[in-house]
Amino acid sequence: MSTTTEVRVAEAHDADEHAHEHPSDLLYVKVALLLAAITALEVGTYFLEGASTTMLLLLLMPMMIIKFVIVASYFMHLKYDNRIFRQVFVFGLLLAVVVFAIALTTFEFWNLDYLKYLR
């Protein structure tokens, strides 16, 4: 066997180790239905009468994170890719949440005195 043939065999073996079975169409339909249900819950928060902004934030943020994880895992195939890609997306998600919290703090979101001006 020549060196070129040995390299090709080694590359094929490496490719087989990292290959994964592609998800079925049914799995994508289930994921889409789950995302639709979470979106319906998010839209449903609009109809909560008397809900404080803090309560809405506490309801909507976890749903946003769950949807992000589902989309990144299945539709972007991060569930099957190298672990470093997942870590990059998780870092980006955490950074976005921290920046959002800092922005809310800057605008004094946590201080509820501004609500008396809205009535």
GIRA-V949901 format. One line per field, one symbol per residue. ss: DSSP state (H for helix, E for strand, C for the rest). phi: phi as a letter, one per 30 degrees, with the letter a starting at -180 (. if undefined). burial: b if it has 24 or more other ideal C-beta (glycine too) atoms within 12 Angstrom, else e. Layout:
# GIRA-V949901
ss=???
phi=???
burial=???
This chain:
# GIRA-V949901
ss=CCHHHHHHHHHHHHHHHHCCCCCCHHHHHHHHHHHHHHHHHHHHHHHCCCCCHHHHHHHHHHHHHHHHHHHHHHHCCCCCCCHHHHHHHHHHHHHHHHHHHHHHHHCCCCCHHHHHHHC
phi=.ddddddddddddddddcdbddddddddddddddddddddddddddcddidddddddddddddddddddddddcdciddcdedddddddddddddddddddddddddhddddddddddd
burial=eeeeeeeeeeeeeeeeeeeeeeeeeeeeeebeeebeebeeeeeebeeeeeeeeeeeeeebeebbbebbbbbbbbeeebeeeeeeeeeebeeebeeeeeeeeeeeeeeeeeeeeeeeeee
